[in-house]
């Protein structure tokens, strides 16, 4: 597809880049204050451009279908200061004017005592539940369960401790959970070489409580209230995206396999 089919957003001179490192290269992000929007470029690693922005859009569309609170991502072109244009996503700032996002990583780093992580996934899950309750008086079970369910479905391998947390209102001194975000390291888009689906599902690694998506799924005692598990994979997930029919079929097979497993688990 022609790259001009998507809106082009300019990163003006002086706008600082928010750089975060992952196992697949650096994620380049910018905040554009003129429209209260974040833009994020495809990840680059040793000269290779991955297509995680496309996975991000698919995941956000799927989340909307399932009634999961998640950041709505859309594709865009990002025009940089040197005139280069790269594919990425645009998303609205989910913080209200008086709010600040505090990641779980930041919460534990600022603690007086170090967090004593356990070996078992359930122990660490309970530790995080207790930590949220102690620090914010929020019950995090529905938030964490929804996160784990979506991550299982899309095989999100990047749910590190900075990718979930709370929003703090500095004026009211209250907390709430943010929508789910940064879901692009998923659906096989970050593979150096595309594996057969069965092999990919076996080899992909989960976070943050276990490297096993299955073990994380079994931390969920019941389907979070209001969530809907789709009966099939909707064609609307892929409409208007610059991907081949082969890639769509690959993503569809991943999602169909995971949907079947979810239905069996919650039946």
Helices and strands as residue ranges (DSSP letters): G 3-5, E 8-10, E 17-22, E 25-32, E 37-41, E 44-45, E 48-49, H 52-65, E 74-79, E 85-92, E 99-103, H 104-109, H 121-136, H 141-154, E 165-169, E 174-176, H 197-203, H 213-217, G 235-237, H 245-266
